[in-house]
Amino acid sequence: MSKDEVFNQIADIIAERFEIDRETIKPELNFKTDLDADSIDFVEFILELEDTFNAEISDEDAENLNTVGEAVDYIMSHSKS
């Protein structure tokens, strides 16, 4: 799976979960400041990423994922599929 494909899938998840316009999602979008995601929203988002990409994201790693770009890079290096 290419980096663009991963980004597009993550952007689709974000658009649906956080009810924002898909076109506004860029790699530098910050989960906590731009999406105003609380901890429950973020945990649910991480779980959805794990399911979608067949990846395990530790709590420690999840805490370090701040932007969409960081999530894409993490999935690219940790996905099992």
C-alpha positions in Angstrom: 0.0 0.0 0.0 1.4 3.4 -1.0 1.8 6.4 1.4 -1.0 8.2 -0.6 -3.4 5.3 -0.1 -2.7 5.2 3.6 -3.2 8.9 3.9 -6.5 8.7 2.0 -7.8 5.9 4.2 -6.8 7.8 7.3 -8.3 11.0 6.0 -11.6 9.1 5.3 -11.7 7.8 8.8 -11.0 11.2 10.3 -13.7 12.9 8.1 -16.3 10.4 9.2 -15.3 10.1 12.8 -14.8 13.8 13.5 -17.4 15.0 11.0 -15.2 17.4 9.1 -14.8 18.1 5.4 -12.5 15.5 3.8 -10.8 18.2 1.7 -9.6 20.1 4.8 -7.5 17.1 6.0 -3.8 17.6 5.4 -0.7 15.8 6.8 0.0 18.6 9.2 -3.5 18.5 10.8 -3.1 18.0 14.5 -5.5 15.6 16.2 -5.7 17.4 19.5 -5.5 21.1 18.5 -7.2 21.1 15.0 -9.8 18.4 15.7 -10.3 19.2 19.4 -10.3 15.4 20.0 -10.7 14.4 23.6 -8.9 11.3 24.9 -11.9 9.0 24.2 -12.2 10.2 20.6 -8.5 9.7 20.1 -8.5 6.2 21.6 -11.4 5.2 19.4 -9.6 6.6 16.4 -6.4 4.6 17.2 -8.5 1.4 17.6 -10.0 2.1 14.2 -6.6 2.5 12.7 -5.4 -0.8 14.2 -8.4 -2.6 12.7 -8.2 -0.9 9.3 -4.5 -1.4 8.8 -4.0 -4.6 10.8 -1.4 -2.8 13.0 -0.7 -2.8 16.7 -0.2 0.7 18.1 1.0 0.7 21.7 -0.4 3.3 24.1 3.1 5.0 24.3 3.3 5.2 20.5 -0.3 6.5 20.2 0.6 9.3 22.6 3.3 10.4 20.2 1.0 10.6 17.2 0.0 14.2 16.9 -0.6 14.8 13.3 -2.1 12.9 10.3 1.4 12.8 8.7 2.8 11.1 11.8 0.0 8.6 11.8 0.6 7.8 8.1 4.3 7.3 8.7 3.6 5.1 11.7 1.2 2.9 9.7 3.7 2.7 6.8 6.3 1.3 9.1 4.1 -0.9 11.4 1.4 -2.3 9.2 1.3 -6.1 9.0 -0.7 -6.2 5.7 
